Amino acid sequence: MSELDTIQIVALVGWLVLVGSALTAYRLSWRRSIIYLLIWGSIFALAVLLFGLVA
């Protein structure tokens, strides 16, 4: 794992924290928050996989 890979992982985790904090600001129920978190996580995972296939 190179230094750039570490930076990318930290950035992705930061984005997920940002999305999670935005969802908590809406004061949704726990069930709905988890559903949205799984949806966003799936979108990010799909984007990473597609980028990995193309690059």
C-alpha positions, -999 to 999 in steps of 0.1 A, spaced: 0 0 0 15 33 -11 12 67 6 -14 78 -20 -36 48 -12 -36 57 24 -46 93 16 -74 80 -6 -88 57 21 -87 85 47 -105 108 22 -132 82 16 -137 77 53 -139 114 57 -166 117 30 -186 88 47 -184 107 81 -196 138 64 -225 120 49 -233 104 82 -232 136 101 -255 152 75 -280 124 79 -280 128 117 -287 165 113 -321 156 98 -328 136 129 -341 106 111 -350 73 128 -322 48 133 -338 24 108 -339 50 81 -304 63 89 -290 28 85 -308 23 52 -294 55 39 -260 47 52 -261 13 34 -273 30 2 -245 56 2 -219 29 11 -231 9 -18 -228 39 -41 -192 46 -30 -183 9 -32 -197 7 -67 -178 39 -78 -145 25 -63 -150 -8 -81 -159 9 -115 -129 32 -111 -107 1 -104 -119 -17 -135 -113 13 -157 -80 24 -143 
